[in-house]
Amino acid sequence: MRFRLLSSLAILPFIVACSTKPLSIDLKPGAKDVIVSKEKPKEVYELVAPLTVSHGRGCRDFGYLGDEKSAIKELKNKTLELQGDYAQITTINKPHLDGGCYVNKYEITALVYRKSNAKKIQASAKNSQEEIFTKKMRELKSLYDDNVLSKDEYDSQKAKLLKQGFNAK
């Protein structure tokens, strides 16, 4: 009697693992707004991370067959979890025959992107221009202090830099 109970409990994980009922995937709130494409994003986006998702599992009748629609839903959900809003699909592996097993998994690999804050990018560019301007002014002052430039040359170059402002290259 104990042997039957123990042997039944021992095979239970295999029975559960071989379940043929596919998992239903629902979109999380906000995930419907995630853009999925094979193209690189055209607007200003920053790369967040690579991501691989799958739907389906097992071999032939042991498991369940994955499908594209469910894999896309999973991709949108995981992209949202990574705080991304764009997923560029790089590879798709559909269910296929592999040796003696028909692999049920539908797998998508993608690059997750997040839309960049335009104000942040503009501020960064402005800071960069300010840094270049400051560096040029310091170099000019250093040349004057080292007596490489005369007072007139220094004043002339300084006036040019000030006229150009942050647009100095």
C-alpha positions as CSV (number, residue, x, y, z in Angstrom):
1,M,0.0,0.0,0.0
2,R,2.8,2.4,1.0
3,F,4.7,1.5,-2.2
4,R,1.7,2.4,-4.4
5,L,1.3,5.8,-2.6
6,L,5.0,6.6,-2.8
7,S,5.2,5.5,-6.5
8,S,2.1,7.6,-7.3
9,L,3.6,10.6,-5.6
10,A,6.9,10.1,-7.4
11,I,5.3,10.3,-10.9
12,L,3.0,13.2,-10.0
13,P,5.6,15.9,-11.0
14,F,6.0,14.2,-14.4
15,I,2.3,14.2,-15.0
16,V,2.0,17.9,-14.0
17,A,5.0,18.7,-16.2
18,C,3.5,17.0,-19.2
19,S,0.2,18.9,-18.9
20,T,-1.2,19.5,-22.4
21,K,-3.3,22.6,-21.4
22,P,-1.7,25.8,-22.7
23,L,-1.3,28.6,-20.3
24,S,-3.5,31.6,-21.0
25,I,-1.5,34.8,-21.1
26,D,-3.3,38.1,-20.3
27,L,-1.8,41.5,-21.1
28,K,-0.9,43.5,-18.0
29,P,-2.3,47.0,-17.7
30,G,-0.2,49.3,-19.9
31,A,1.3,46.4,-21.9
32,K,-1.1,47.0,-24.8
33,D,0.7,50.3,-25.5
34,V,4.1,48.5,-26.0
35,I,5.1,48.6,-29.6
36,V,6.5,45.4,-31.1
37,S,8.3,45.5,-34.5
38,K,11.1,43.9,-36.4
39,E,12.4,47.4,-37.3
40,K,14.6,49.6,-35.2
41,P,12.8,52.4,-33.5
42,K,12.7,55.6,-35.6
43,E,12.4,58.1,-32.8
44,V,14.8,58.8,-30.0
45,Y,15.0,55.6,-27.9
46,E,17.6,54.2,-25.5
47,L,18.4,50.5,-25.3
48,V,17.3,48.9,-22.0
49,A,18.1,45.2,-22.4
50,P,17.9,42.1,-24.6
51,L,15.0,39.9,-23.8
52,T,13.9,36.3,-24.7
53,V,10.4,35.1,-24.1
54,S,8.6,31.9,-25.0
55,H,5.3,30.2,-25.0
56,G,4.8,26.5,-25.1
57,R,6.8,23.7,-23.6
58,G,7.6,20.1,-23.9
59,C,8.0,17.6,-26.7
60,R,5.1,16.7,-29.0
61,D,2.1,15.5,-26.9
62,F,4.0,16.0,-23.6
63,G,3.5,19.6,-22.9
64,Y,1.6,22.2,-25.0
65,L,2.1,23.9,-28.3
66,G,3.2,27.5,-28.2
67,D,1.8,30.2,-30.5
68,E,2.9,33.6,-31.8
69,K,0.0,35.6,-30.3
70,S,0.7,34.3,-26.8
71,A,4.5,34.8,-27.2
72,I,3.9,38.5,-28.3
73,K,1.7,39.0,-25.3
74,E,4.5,37.7,-23.1
75,L,7.0,39.9,-24.9
76,K,4.8,43.0,-24.2
77,N,4.4,42.1,-20.5
78,K,8.1,41.5,-20.0
79,T,9.0,44.7,-21.9
80,L,6.7,46.7,-19.6
81,E,8.3,45.0,-16.5
82,L,11.7,46.3,-17.8
83,Q,10.1,49.8,-18.1
84,G,10.4,49.7,-21.9
85,D,7.8,50.7,-24.4
86,Y,9.3,49.3,-27.7
87,A,10.5,45.8,-28.5
88,Q,12.5,45.1,-31.6
89,I,12.3,41.5,-32.6
90,T,15.6,40.1,-33.6
91,T,14.9,36.3,-33.9
92,I,11.9,34.0,-33.8
93,N,12.1,30.3,-33.2
94,K,8.8,28.6,-34.1
95,P,7.9,25.1,-32.8
96,H,9.9,22.6,-34.8
97,L,11.2,19.1,-35.2
98,D,14.5,18.5,-33.4
99,G,15.8,14.9,-33.7
100,G,12.9,12.7,-32.6
101,C,11.1,15.4,-30.7
102,Y,8.7,18.1,-32.0
103,V,9.7,21.1,-29.8
104,N,6.5,22.9,-28.8
105,K,8.2,26.2,-27.8
106,Y,7.5,29.4,-29.7
107,E,10.5,31.7,-28.7
108,I,11.1,35.4,-29.5
109,T,14.3,37.3,-28.8
110,A,14.1,41.1,-28.9
111,L,15.8,44.3,-27.9
112,V,13.9,46.4,-25.4
113,Y,13.9,50.1,-25.8
114,R,12.6,53.0,-23.7
115,K,11.6,56.4,-25.3
116,S,14.2,58.9,-24.3
117,N,13.2,62.1,-22.6
118,A,13.8,64.8,-25.2
119,K,14.3,67.5,-22.6
120,K,17.0,65.3,-21.0
121,I,18.8,64.9,-24.3
122,Q,18.6,68.7,-25.0
123,A,19.9,69.4,-21.5
124,S,22.8,67.0,-22.1
125,A,23.7,68.6,-25.4
126,K,23.6,72.0,-23.8
127,N,25.8,70.8,-20.9
128,S,28.3,69.4,-23.5
129,Q,28.4,72.8,-25.3
130,E,29.0,74.6,-22.0
131,E,31.8,72.2,-21.2
132,I,33.5,72.7,-24.5
133,F,33.2,76.5,-24.1
134,T,34.6,76.4,-20.6
135,K,37.5,74.2,-21.7
136,K,38.4,76.6,-24.6
137,M,38.3,79.6,-22.2
138,R,40.6,77.8,-19.7
139,E,43.0,76.8,-22.5
140,L,43.1,80.4,-23.7
141,K,43.8,81.7,-20.2
142,S,46.5,79.1,-19.7
143,L,48.2,80.2,-23.0
144,Y,48.1,83.8,-21.8
145,D,49.4,82.9,-18.3
146,D,52.3,80.9,-19.9
147,N,53.2,84.0,-22.0
148,V,52.4,82.2,-25.2
149,L,49.8,84.8,-26.1
150,S,50.2,88.6,-25.7
151,K,47.6,90.6,-23.9
152,D,46.2,91.8,-27.3
153,E,46.1,88.3,-28.8
154,Y,44.4,87.0,-25.6
155,D,41.8,89.7,-25.6
156,S,41.1,89.2,-29.3
157,Q,40.7,85.4,-29.0
158,K,38.6,85.8,-25.8
159,A,36.3,88.2,-27.6
160,K,35.8,85.7,-30.5
161,L,35.0,82.9,-28.1
162,L,32.5,85.1,-26.2
163,K,30.9,86.1,-29.4
164,Q,30.5,82.5,-30.5
165,G,29.2,81.6,-27.0
166,F,28.3,77.9,-26.4
167,N,28.4,77.3,-30.1
168,A,32.2,77.4,-30.0
169,K,33.7,74.2,-31.5
